[in-house]
């Protein structure tokens, strides 16, 4: 998809479909939280990217604080100045930005400081061997400390065991995603989960 440039059309469709469904859940009185969307570098470089996002927001009455765009670290490093300019434009719309697969692209601290980002996501390759692998433990602790010093929210990806979860919580990484909590689910299943959560809160 990247090589054929179809990735732009695919991304546009995914963004539109996801924003439409998310807004519908909110309109139904559910609370799906934050919609995090992966965006390719080619999509980000498209001159109409921000305009298309704004169009979808207006079309579906979608609030900017519901949306966060994820950019992979390796993509970001290819054209940092261009990325900073575009991410700043996106951030000015009130949309959150996170760096996905952090730790795999060797970004510099000076670049991180300049990026208008809200979150870092620790790549699952560092998570899978903790807490038994000493090097993995050291890297994860260093990333946690870095995020704290830069006042960024940190999310650990690919958590699959209670040992991994416990280690992360003990080291103040409080946002966790992975199969330990739930595998990917369909739109219908997600709607059911949100409805069940709403009913539970009302009963409490």
C-alpha angles and dihedrals in degrees: 000000000000093000095048093044089238086121089082093057092042092050092048091052094046093048093049095045093046095048091048093052094043093052089049091055091052091047088052090058095256126130112224092166118211126002109218114193127188111226125197122227091243091054091048091051092054109112091222096049098104091040090054091050091051091047091054091047091054093042095053099029087244117172118226093229089064092064135076125173120212120212119186115238094232092054092048093056094057095071107007099168093050091046093050091052094049095043090051089054090050093046090053087062088062093254119140122235129205134182110234125209091017115192096037100082103050096230117185122246090236090058093047090053091055097048118097093227133147103191146028122208116207109226115246091237087075093044100050096073100041136143094016099049112076095203091049091050091050093049094048092048090050092051091048090052091047093052091048093051091049091045092238128147111245127212125188114216129208100022109170108158138054089236091059091046094049093049092051094047092047088054094049100257096135102172115075136171132181147090091302087077103026142333119232112290136197125259090257094050091048091051090053092050092051092048092049090050091050092050091048091053092048092050091050 
